[in-house]
Every structure is written in structure tokens, then in C-alpha cells.
Amino acid sequence: MPRLLSLVSLMLFALAQPAVPQAQPRILVMGDSMMASHTLSGRAIPHVLAKRLKTPVSSRAVTGARIIYNLPITGAMGLSIPQQFRPGEWDWVVLNGGGNDLWLGCGCHKCDRKMDRLISDSGLKGQIPSLVAKIRKTGAKVLYVGYLRSPGANSPIESCKDDGDILEQRISTLARKIKGVYFLSNKDLVPEGDRSYHGLDMIHPSIKGSNAIGTRIARFIADTD
């Protein structure tokens, strides 16, 4: 009986202890469908990143998300990329964005005004620099990831190429000017004529494409750290 009482006492003591908090993931991923594709199958870019670096990765990326998004409810649900950010003890915040603003927002035509709202020619003004500055204030390093390019085959976003190049040139300029901010291009990832890096819609990454991008991000972080 004394042994039973002792065991019960130990159990009650254990139940009374506060739960040990889970370790915070050190990497946060934000962005649009490039980051979110294949989430349900566990083969999205954040999954690849976690596997390659052997570390927890938290992802808040949402298909269709934009940098400039003014609807409050759906914005809070993730369609606003800036609202995807959650303060935490992040070592890295990996994000992408801007493609939906240009493709859906102005159809990749006459996008100069939208482009300047996203990021100025200097790289220091606009919604993207504001978001990056907010993240950097928490101490996290920021890795902005560029989009897949069309392999030269028919694609609904073929006409966006010039605007995509300008957007990423400006983000690269931002990264050169602010310590702790980096830009990783995927411009050279897809060989000419190779459709295997894209899904059937020729917009989003295939599983192969997500794996290649995730591996490239992991290698960059490992080399930088």
C-alpha cells in the first residue's frame, strides 16, 4: 500500500507541473503558392527545407497570397503576406511574393504603378522593404526567394517575364543595401525546354520543382550560417 500511495503521489506531482514548452521552430516560411504547392502531400518547399536542414520549419504560406492585400478577414487568414508574419525567435524568415500582385493585380501589363508600390527602383521604399524591415527588427535574417521561370514553353505567365525580372532586380538591390537580407534567384534553375519543374498549369512548381527550390534554399542557409 505505501508503494501504491507513493506512485499515486508521483503521478499527481507530475500532472501538477507546468507543461514544458515546445522548442520554437527556427525558420518561418511565408509567401504564396510557390511555397504552398504540395503542402497536403507533405512535399512543399517548407517540407523539403525541414528535411534537408533537419530542423523544424513553420510555414504560413497560402496559395493566392499577395503583398498588397486590403481585405481584413481573408488577409488575416493568410492572403496578405505581411499578415502571415508572426513574431518569434526566428533565425531565418524565408519568403516570396509579388507575383500575384503583378499577374492578378494588373495582368502583367502597365504595372509600373503597382511595381513602385511593391518596391521602388532604389529598393528601399514600398511594401516589400517595409515588410523586410519589420522582420529584421526582430533579429531574424531574411531570405527573399525568386520565382521559377518559364522554360520557354507555353505558359500563362510568359508575358510577365519582364515585370518579374524588374521585381527581382529591385529585391536584389534591397538585399545588397541591408545587412541580414538576402535574395536567392531561381532564374537559372529550369533548363530551356524542360517542363518537369512545373506543374500541369505551367505556373506552379511540380514536386520536382519544389524539391529543387527547397534544396537550394537549404544549401544557401547552411552555407550562410
C-alpha positions in Angstrom: 0.0 0.0 0.0 2.7 2.6 0.8 4.3 1.9 -2.5 0.9 2.4 -4.3 0.4 5.7 -2.4 3.9 6.8 -3.4 3.2 6.0 -7.0 0.0 8.0 -6.9 1.8 10.9 -5.3 4.4 10.9 -8.0 1.7 10.9 -10.7 -0.2 13.8 -9.1 3.1 15.7 -8.8 3.8 15.2 -12.5 0.3 16.3 -13.5 0.7 19.4 -11.4 3.9 20.5 -13.2 3.6 23.1 -16.0 3.9 21.7 -19.5 7.4 22.1 -20.9 7.0 24.5 -23.9 7.9 23.0 -27.3 11.0 24.3 -28.9 10.2 27.2 -31.3 10.9 26.4 -34.9 13.9 28.4 -36.0 12.7 29.0 -39.6 9.5 30.7 -40.7 8.3 30.4 -44.3 5.9 33.0 -45.8 4.6 33.5 -49.3 2.2 32.4 -52.0 1.5 29.2 -54.0 5.2 28.7 -54.9 5.8 27.9 -51.2 2.5 26.3 -50.6 2.2 23.9 -53.5 2.2 20.2 -52.4 1.5 21.1 -48.8 -1.2 18.4 -48.5 1.2 15.7 -49.7 4.0 16.9 -47.4 6.3 17.7 -50.3 6.1 21.5 -50.4 9.2 23.7 -50.2 9.0 24.1 -46.4 8.9 20.3 -46.0 12.0 19.9 -48.2 13.7 22.7 -46.2 13.0 21.0 -42.9 14.2 17.6 -44.2 17.4 19.0 -45.6 18.3 21.1 -42.6 16.9 18.6 -40.1 15.2 21.4 -38.2 11.6 22.4 -37.5 10.1 24.8 -40.1 6.9 26.7 -39.6 5.0 27.7 -42.8 2.2 30.2 -43.2 2.4 30.4 -47.0 -1.0 30.5 -48.7 -2.0 30.0 -52.3 -3.1 33.2 -53.9 -1.5 35.5 -51.3 -0.3 38.9 -52.2 2.0 41.6 -50.8 -0.7 44.3 -51.2 -4.0 43.0 -49.9 -6.5 45.1 -48.1 -9.4 42.8 -47.2 -9.1 42.4 -43.4 -10.7 39.0 -42.7 -9.1 37.0 -45.6 -5.9 39.0 -45.2 -5.7 37.8 -41.6 -6.3 34.2 -42.8 -3.1 34.4 -44.9 -3.9 36.1 -48.2 -1.9 39.1 -47.1 1.7 38.0 -47.0 2.7 40.7 -44.5 0.0 39.4 -42.1 1.5 35.9 -42.3 4.3 37.1 -40.1 4.2 36.1 -36.5 6.9 37.4 -34.1 9.0 34.7 -32.6 12.6 33.7 -32.0 13.2 33.0 -35.7 16.8 32.7 -37.0 15.5 32.9 -40.6 12.4 34.1 -42.3 12.2 32.7 -45.8 9.6 34.3 -48.1 8.5 35.1 -51.6 5.8 37.3 -53.0 4.8 39.9 -55.5 3.9 37.6 -58.4 0.2 37.6 -57.7 0.2 41.4 -57.3 1.5 41.7 -60.8 -0.2 38.8 -62.6 -3.6 39.1 -60.9 -3.4 42.8 -60.0 -2.6 44.2 -63.4 -2.3 41.3 -65.7 1.4 41.9 -66.2 0.6 45.0 -68.3 1.0 48.6 -67.3 2.3 47.5 -63.9 4.6 50.4 -63.3 2.5 51.9 -60.5 1.9 48.6 -58.8 5.6 47.8 -59.1 6.5 51.0 -57.4 4.0 50.3 -54.6 5.7 46.9 -54.1 9.3 48.2 -54.2 10.9 51.3 -55.6 13.8 51.4 -58.1 16.1 52.2 -55.2 14.9 49.1 -53.4 14.3 51.0 -50.2 10.6 52.1 -50.5 7.4 50.2 -50.8 5.5 47.4 -49.2 8.3 44.8 -49.6 11.0 46.9 -48.0 8.6 47.8 -45.2 7.9 44.1 -44.5 11.6 43.2 -44.7 12.4 46.0 -42.2 9.7 44.8 -39.8 11.1 41.3 -39.8 14.7 42.4 -39.5 13.8 44.4 -36.3 13.1 41.1 -34.6 16.7 40.0 -35.3 15.8 37.3 -37.9 17.7 37.1 -41.1 15.6 37.4 -44.2 15.9 35.3 -47.4 13.7 36.5 -50.2 13.3 33.8 -52.8 12.7 34.4 -56.5 10.2 32.7 -58.8 10.6 29.8 -61.2 11.0 31.0 -64.8 9.1 29.6 -67.8 11.2 27.0 -69.7 10.3 28.6 -73.0 7.2 26.5 -73.4 3.7 28.0 -73.5 2.8 29.4 -70.1 0.0 31.8 -68.9 2.7 33.9 -67.2 5.0 34.2 -70.2 4.1 37.8 -70.6 5.1 38.5 -67.0 8.8 37.8 -67.6 9.9 41.4 -68.0 8.0 42.6 -64.9 9.3 39.6 -63.0 12.9 40.5 -63.9 12.4 44.1 -62.7 10.8 43.0 -59.5 13.6 40.7 -58.6 16.3 43.2 -59.7 14.8 45.6 -57.2 14.6 43.0 -54.4 18.3 42.1 -55.1 19.1 45.8 -54.8 17.3 45.8 -51.4 19.3 42.8 -50.2 22.6 44.4 -51.1 21.8 47.5 -49.1 20.5 46.0 -45.8 22.6 43.7 -43.7 21.0 40.4 -42.9 18.8 40.4 -46.0 19.5 38.1 -48.9 18.0 37.4 -52.3 18.0 33.9 -53.8 17.2 33.8 -57.5 15.7 30.7 -59.3 16.2 32.3 -62.7 18.7 29.7 -63.7 17.0 26.7 -62.2 14.9 25.5 -65.1 16.7 24.3 -68.3 15.4 25.7 -71.6 12.5 23.5 -72.8 12.4 21.4 -69.6 8.7 21.3 -68.4 9.4 18.9 -65.5 10.0 21.7 -62.9 6.4 23.0 -63.4 3.0 21.5 -62.7 0.5 20.9 -65.5 -0.6 24.6 -65.3 3.0 25.7 -66.2 2.8 28.2 -63.3 3.3 26.4 -60.1 6.3 24.1 -59.2 6.0 20.4 -59.7 7.1 18.1 -56.9 10.5 18.1 -58.6 10.5 21.9 -58.8 9.5 22.2 -55.1 12.3 19.8 -54.2 14.9 21.7 -56.2 13.9 25.0 -54.7 13.8 23.7 -51.2 17.2 22.1 -51.6 18.6 25.3 -53.0 17.2 27.3 -50.0 18.6 24.8 -47.5 22.0 24.9 -49.1 22.0 28.7 -49.0 21.1 28.8 -45.4 23.6 26.2 -44.4 26.4 28.0 -46.3 25.5 31.4 -44.8 25.2 30.1 -41.3 
